[in-house]
């Protein structure tokens, strides 16, 4: 490995700018200028555009969900030390290719944990208490329940909540939902029973969780292992009275199977902040389903979270160009192109 070379201003390329309409990346520019970093802002959408822009960039940043940081792109990145994501999910980045090329991939793993867990809780409660359907009923001129089933409402403390994957967001959600007195289950092949027990959660198989839960919240990252993790077989294992919420990635649930499950009554309802594809086409069969709540991928959003993610990106970039590991490497076993010291907290100059 080579020592980091700071004799020239390191170039940082943001390939798919999203924040531009807000403040033109004033925060990033100010912090990077202090460190002698050149920030280049672009709006590439295709592999060819990224390949054309990438030469000379030490760090490449990506924001949008579908920007193609593919093997074809990554194999051309001779100058790149690291690829970073404004966010948690890195399913648009070929991690294996990056690792093969000695390129660190980092995310902002501590970003939006509170917001997404809040949004998941809101969707779970809105689904369980039929808030949206009740509103539509009243707004349409109704008042009394249209049937004797009282909309299927039940006491929350009598219900079981199942968490598919048990990472930071699911753990935060478990802490928040525990106040309702629910039984909480989790399924995650990479987590030990001792970890879930710390949160009062029982670790079970996915099949057990699906069969026993009244409410299910999906928190799995999207990768080859989890794509369509919840499909027809899994949806048919759920109770006909059960509800499922997804705030992770749309591709974790098979959309065709979910549409059938909702329309044919395999399950009672669903709430999605994420879809496959995204956004859903205007004529998507997901639109207009009575027992489905849709929100436009806003679970991570808040004034505080936008500030947080930008600070985390600046911290990671400044760490790498100063010769340190970033706080949240996604491929920590990579052999980087340059020698890096252990991460040092508060390398963001705004924290000094």
Backbone torsions as a table, in degrees:
resi	resn	phi	psi	omega
1	UNK	NA	150.3	178.5
2	UNK	-96.3	153.3	172.9
3	UNK	-73.1	149.2	179.1
4	UNK	-63.4	134.8	-178.0
5	UNK	-104.8	109.7	-179.3
6	UNK	-111.8	21.7	179.6
7	UNK	-72.6	-23.0	174.9
8	UNK	-117.7	152.0	-179.4
9	UNK	-62.5	119.8	177.6
10	UNK	-63.1	140.8	178.4
11	UNK	-98.8	130.4	175.7
12	UNK	-115.9	122.8	-176.5
13	UNK	-109.6	117.6	169.6
14	UNK	-93.2	110.3	-169.9
15	UNK	-82.4	-18.8	-171.7
16	UNK	-141.9	61.5	-173.0
17	UNK	-52.5	136.5	176.7
18	UNK	-122.5	-31.0	-175.3
19	UNK	-76.8	-12.1	-172.7
20	UNK	-47.0	-44.0	-178.0
21	UNK	-64.9	-15.1	-175.1
22	UNK	-88.2	-61.8	-177.8
23	UNK	-146.1	13.4	175.9
24	UNK	65.1	25.4	177.8
25	UNK	63.8	36.9	-178.1
26	UNK	-59.8	-39.7	-178.8
27	UNK	-64.1	-50.6	-179.4
28	UNK	-60.5	-45.0	-178.8
29	UNK	-59.4	-43.5	-179.0
30	UNK	-62.9	-46.7	-178.7
31	UNK	-66.6	-43.8	-177.7
32	UNK	-67.9	-35.0	178.6
33	UNK	-60.6	-39.2	178.4
34	UNK	-60.0	-32.9	-177.4
35	UNK	-96.5	4.5	-179.8
36	UNK	72.2	29.4	-179.0
37	UNK	-100.2	133.8	176.3
38	UNK	-91.4	121.1	179.5
39	UNK	-101.8	125.5	179.8
40	UNK	-113.4	126.4	-175.9
41	UNK	-110.4	124.8	-179.6
42	UNK	-136.9	172.0	-179.9
43	UNK	-132.4	53.8	-179.7
44	UNK	-72.6	147.1	179.4
45	UNK	-126.9	-16.8	-175.3
46	UNK	-119.6	163.3	176.9
47	UNK	-58.5	-45.5	-177.6
48	UNK	-61.9	-39.0	178.5
49	UNK	-64.4	-43.0	179.6
50	UNK	-65.0	-43.9	179.7
51	UNK	-59.8	-38.6	-179.8
52	UNK	-68.1	-35.1	-174.8
53	UNK	-87.0	-22.1	-166.5
54	UNK	-73.4	-29.3	-175.5
55	UNK	-53.8	132.8	178.9
56	UNK	92.0	-13.4	-178.2
57	UNK	-81.5	125.1	176.9
58	UNK	-80.0	-35.8	178.2
59	UNK	-129.4	134.1	176.0
60	UNK	-114.0	128.2	179.4
61	UNK	-108.4	144.2	177.3
62	UNK	-136.0	144.5	-175.6
63	UNK	-117.6	-45.0	-171.6
64	UNK	-76.2	159.3	-173.4
65	UNK	-69.5	-32.4	-169.7
66	UNK	-114.8	15.9	176.9
67	UNK	-64.8	124.3	-168.3
68	UNK	-81.2	83.8	171.9
69	UNK	-86.2	70.9	-172.3
70	UNK	-89.3	174.1	176.1
71	UNK	-59.2	-40.1	179.3
72	UNK	-58.0	-42.5	178.4
73	UNK	-68.5	-50.0	-172.9
74	UNK	-63.4	-33.3	-179.6
75	UNK	-68.3	-11.9	176.9
76	UNK	-95.3	-4.0	-170.9
77	UNK	-87.1	71.3	-177.4
78	UNK	-68.1	-29.8	-175.2
79	UNK	-95.7	-7.0	-169.0
80	UNK	-85.0	131.4	174.4
81	UNK	-95.5	-32.4	-173.4
82	UNK	-152.7	148.7	172.3
83	UNK	-119.1	128.3	-177.9
84	UNK	-123.8	150.8	-179.3
85	UNK	-117.9	131.4	168.3
86	UNK	-73.7	85.1	-178.0
87	UNK	145.1	-171.1	-177.1
88	UNK	-100.3	-48.4	-176.0
89	UNK	-69.2	135.7	-179.9
90	UNK	-124.0	28.9	-176.7
91	UNK	-68.9	-14.0	177.1
92	UNK	-88.2	-2.9	-178.6
93	UNK	-110.2	128.2	178.2
94	UNK	-76.8	97.2	-175.3
95	UNK	-65.2	-38.1	-179.9
96	UNK	-64.3	-42.5	179.5
97	UNK	-65.1	-42.1	178.9
98	UNK	-62.1	-43.0	179.2
99	UNK	-63.7	-42.2	177.3
100	UNK	-59.4	-31.9	-177.0
101	UNK	-92.8	2.4	179.6
102	UNK	73.2	27.5	-177.9
103	UNK	-104.9	124.4	176.4
104	UNK	-72.8	136.0	170.7
105	UNK	-110.7	127.5	178.0
106	UNK	-127.4	154.8	174.3
107	UNK	-128.6	-170.6	177.2
108	UNK	-116.1	73.5	-168.2
109	UNK	-64.1	-21.0	-179.3
110	UNK	-92.8	3.8	-177.6
111	UNK	-81.4	140.2	169.1
112	UNK	61.1	16.7	178.1
113	UNK	-61.0	-44.6	178.8
114	UNK	-65.0	-44.7	-175.9
115	UNK	-65.1	-46.8	-177.2
116	UNK	-67.9	-38.9	177.6
117	UNK	-67.1	-35.9	174.4
118	UNK	-61.9	-45.3	-177.3
119	UNK	-66.6	-40.5	176.7
120	UNK	-61.3	-43.3	177.9
121	UNK	-62.0	-41.9	179.5
122	UNK	-62.2	-42.7	179.6
123	UNK	-69.0	-38.1	177.0
124	UNK	-62.0	-46.4	-178.9
125	UNK	-68.5	-42.0	178.3
126	UNK	-62.2	-37.4	178.7
127	UNK	-70.3	-48.3	-177.1
128	UNK	-62.7	-38.2	-178.6
129	UNK	-94.8	5.5	176.5
130	UNK	55.5	37.8	-172.9
131	UNK	-60.4	-46.8	-176.6
132	UNK	-67.4	-42.9	-179.7
133	UNK	-67.8	-36.8	176.3
134	UNK	-64.9	-41.4	177.7
135	UNK	-61.3	-47.1	179.4
136	UNK	-60.3	-37.9	179.7
137	UNK	-63.1	-46.4	-179.2
138	UNK	-71.3	-42.6	178.5
139	UNK	-60.9	-27.5	178.3
140	UNK	-85.6	6.2	176.7
141	UNK	103.2	-3.0	-178.9
142	UNK	-87.6	177.6	174.8
143	UNK	-151.2	-67.8	-179.3
144	UNK	-69.5	149.5	176.5
145	UNK	-55.7	140.5	-176.4
146	UNK	-74.8	-7.0	179.1
147	UNK	-146.3	177.6	-175.1
148	UNK	-83.5	-2.0	-177.2
149	UNK	-84.0	-2.6	177.8
150	UNK	55.6	38.3	175.3
151	UNK	65.2	10.4	179.7
152	UNK	73.7	21.6	-179.0
153	UNK	-72.8	140.4	178.4
154	UNK	-137.5	160.5	177.4
155	UNK	-68.8	127.7	-174.6
156	UNK	-61.8	-35.4	-177.3
157	UNK	-67.5	-11.8	179.0
158	UNK	-95.9	0.8	-174.2
159	UNK	-100.0	161.3	175.6
160	UNK	-112.3	128.6	177.9
161	UNK	-103.5	130.1	177.7
162	UNK	-112.7	132.1	-178.9
163	UNK	-111.3	115.8	179.3
164	UNK	-89.0	106.0	-170.3
165	UNK	84.9	147.8	-173.4
166	UNK	-136.1	57.5	174.5
167	UNK	-86.7	-159.9	-173.9
168	UNK	-59.7	-42.5	-177.3
169	UNK	-68.6	-45.1	179.3
170	UNK	-62.6	-36.2	179.2
171	UNK	-67.0	-40.9	177.1
172	UNK	-64.5	-40.4	177.9
173	UNK	-64.5	-41.0	179.1
174	UNK	-59.5	-42.3	178.5
175	UNK	-61.7	-42.0	-178.3
176	UNK	-70.9	-42.0	-175.6
177	UNK	-77.6	-17.2	-179.5
178	UNK	-61.6	-24.1	179.7
179	UNK	-66.0	-16.8	178.8
180	UNK	-87.3	-2.0	176.1
181	UNK	78.7	16.4	-179.4
182	UNK	-75.5	155.5	163.2
183	UNK	-77.3	132.0	-177.2
184	UNK	-121.6	127.0	177.2
185	UNK	-113.4	157.1	174.9
186	UNK	-141.6	147.4	173.6
187	UNK	-126.4	120.7	-179.7
188	UNK	-162.1	114.2	-176.9
189	UNK	-69.8	-9.5	-176.3
190	UNK	-108.1	10.6	-177.8
191	UNK	-123.6	143.1	-178.8
192	UNK	-90.8	156.8	176.3
193	UNK	-59.3	-29.1	179.6
194	UNK	-65.1	-36.7	179.4
195	UNK	-68.0	-48.8	-179.2
196	UNK	-64.3	-34.4	-179.4
197	UNK	-62.4	-29.1	177.9
198	UNK	-61.3	-23.4	-179.0
199	UNK	-105.8	9.7	-178.4
200	UNK	71.4	28.0	-175.1
201	UNK	-115.7	139.3	178.3
202	UNK	-95.5	128.9	178.6
203	UNK	-85.7	125.4	-177.1
204	UNK	-137.4	174.3	175.0
205	UNK	-73.3	160.0	178.0
206	UNK	-61.9	-41.0	179.7
207	UNK	-61.2	-44.1	178.7
208	UNK	-62.3	-44.0	-179.7
209	UNK	-60.5	-45.6	-177.9
210	UNK	-63.3	-39.4	-176.9
211	UNK	-74.8	-29.2	-172.0
212	UNK	-99.9	-19.2	-171.7
213	UNK	-84.9	142.9	172.2
214	UNK	-91.3	-31.1	176.6
215	UNK	-127.6	136.0	-180.0
216	UNK	-128.4	132.1	177.4
217	UNK	-121.7	126.1	-173.5
218	UNK	-98.0	128.3	-177.4
219	UNK	-134.4	20.3	-177.2
220	UNK	-79.7	141.8	171.8
221	UNK	-69.4	158.4	179.0
222	UNK	-93.4	121.3	174.3
223	UNK	-153.3	-174.3	-177.3
224	UNK	-60.3	-31.9	-178.1
225	UNK	-75.2	-30.1	-172.7
226	UNK	-107.3	-5.9	179.7
227	UNK	-61.0	125.7	-176.4
228	UNK	54.6	36.1	175.0
229	UNK	-55.5	-38.1	175.9
230	UNK	-102.1	102.5	-179.9
231	UNK	-121.6	-158.7	-176.7
232	UNK	-59.0	-45.9	-178.6
233	UNK	-58.9	-44.5	-177.2
234	UNK	-70.4	-41.0	179.9
235	UNK	-65.7	-34.3	178.2
236	UNK	-72.9	-18.7	176.7
237	UNK	-77.8	-18.4	-177.9
238	UNK	-74.8	158.2	175.2
239	UNK	-65.5	147.1	176.1
240	UNK	-65.8	-15.6	177.4
241	UNK	-96.0	-0.2	-173.3
242	UNK	-80.7	158.4	179.7
243	UNK	-128.2	143.0	-179.2
244	UNK	-126.0	138.8	-179.0
245	UNK	-123.0	138.6	177.8
246	UNK	-130.7	117.2	174.5
247	UNK	-120.9	17.1	-176.0
248	UNK	-97.5	-87.7	175.0
249	UNK	-138.9	142.2	-176.8
250	UNK	-59.1	-35.8	-175.7
251	UNK	-69.9	-7.2	177.1
252	UNK	-71.2	-26.0	176.6
253	UNK	-110.5	131.6	176.0
254	UNK	-67.9	112.9	-174.3
255	UNK	-65.3	-36.4	179.9
256	UNK	-65.1	-41.3	178.9
257	UNK	-66.9	-38.5	179.5
258	UNK	-65.4	-41.4	178.4
259	UNK	-60.1	-44.2	177.0
260	UNK	-62.5	-42.5	-178.5
261	UNK	-61.4	-39.0	-178.8
262	UNK	-75.4	-43.2	-176.5
263	UNK	-75.0	-31.2	-176.9
264	UNK	-98.4	-0.4	173.3
265	UNK	80.7	22.6	174.7
266	UNK	-64.4	-36.1	177.3
267	UNK	-130.7	167.6	-174.4
268	UNK	-83.1	-27.1	-177.9
269	UNK	175.8	175.3	-180.0
270	UNK	-152.0	161.6	174.1
271	UNK	-141.0	126.8	-175.0
272	UNK	-125.3	129.6	167.9
273	UNK	-98.8	-10.7	-177.7
274	UNK	-133.8	146.7	-178.5
275	UNK	-138.2	168.4	172.9
276	UNK	-129.9	114.1	-3.6
277	UNK	-75.9	179.1	-178.2
278	UNK	-136.1	124.9	-3.0
279	UNK	-73.6	158.9	176.7
280	UNK	-67.1	143.5	177.1
281	UNK	-56.9	156.5	-178.7
282	UNK	-59.8	-28.0	179.0
283	UNK	-98.0	16.2	-179.9
284	UNK	-60.5	137.0	176.6
285	UNK	-65.0	-11.9	175.1
286	UNK	-67.4	-31.3	-178.3
287	UNK	-75.5	132.3	176.1
288	UNK	92.3	1.8	176.8
289	UNK	-77.3	124.4	-171.3
290	UNK	-62.7	-37.6	-175.7
291	UNK	-98.9	31.6	177.8
292	UNK	-130.1	129.8	173.2
293	UNK	-102.2	131.7	177.7
294	UNK	-121.7	131.6	169.6
295	UNK	-125.3	152.1	-167.2
296	UNK	-88.1	60.6	178.3
297	UNK	50.5	55.3	-178.8
298	UNK	-116.6	10.3	-176.3
299	UNK	-59.9	-33.5	-176.6
300	UNK	-82.9	-6.1	-167.4
301	UNK	-84.1	135.0	166.7
302	UNK	-171.6	160.8	176.8
303	UNK	-58.3	-38.6	-178.3
304	UNK	-70.4	-38.0	-177.4
305	UNK	-69.4	-35.6	177.8
306	UNK	-63.6	-41.0	176.7
307	UNK	-63.5	-42.3	-177.6
308	UNK	-61.3	-48.5	-174.7
309	UNK	-65.1	-36.3	-179.2
310	UNK	-70.3	-39.3	175.5
311	UNK	-63.7	-38.3	-179.7
312	UNK	-66.7	-39.3	178.0
313	UNK	-64.8	-46.6	178.6
314	UNK	-59.6	-42.4	179.0
315	UNK	-60.1	-43.9	-178.5
316	UNK	-67.4	-45.4	-179.6
317	UNK	-62.7	-47.3	-178.6
318	UNK	-64.4	-32.6	175.3
319	UNK	-61.9	-49.0	-175.9
320	UNK	-63.8	-47.0	-175.6
321	UNK	-72.4	-17.0	175.6
322	UNK	-94.6	4.5	173.4
323	UNK	92.6	25.3	179.2
324	UNK	-124.9	156.2	171.8
325	UNK	-65.8	147.9	172.3
326	UNK	-73.1	165.4	-176.6
327	UNK	-65.8	-34.5	-171.9
328	UNK	-130.6	72.7	174.7
329	UNK	-72.4	134.4	-179.5
330	UNK	-87.0	-26.1	176.6
331	UNK	-118.2	68.1	-171.2
332	UNK	-64.9	-14.1	179.7
333	UNK	-88.6	0.8	179.0
334	UNK	-62.1	146.3	172.0
335	UNK	-94.7	99.0	-171.8
336	UNK	-67.3	158.0	-178.4
337	UNK	-68.5	-22.8	-177.6
338	UNK	-126.5	154.5	178.1
339	UNK	-72.2	129.6	-177.5
340	UNK	-126.2	137.9	173.9
341	UNK	-85.2	165.2	177.3
342	UNK	-58.4	153.2	-179.3
343	UNK	-57.8	137.6	173.6
344	UNK	-115.8	122.0	-178.2
345	UNK	-63.1	153.7	174.3
346	UNK	63.6	39.2	173.0
347	UNK	-78.8	-14.1	172.4
348	UNK	-64.5	122.7	-176.6
349	UNK	-61.5	-21.4	178.7
350	UNK	-70.5	-13.4	-179.7
351	UNK	-96.6	-5.1	-175.2
352	UNK	-71.7	NA	NA
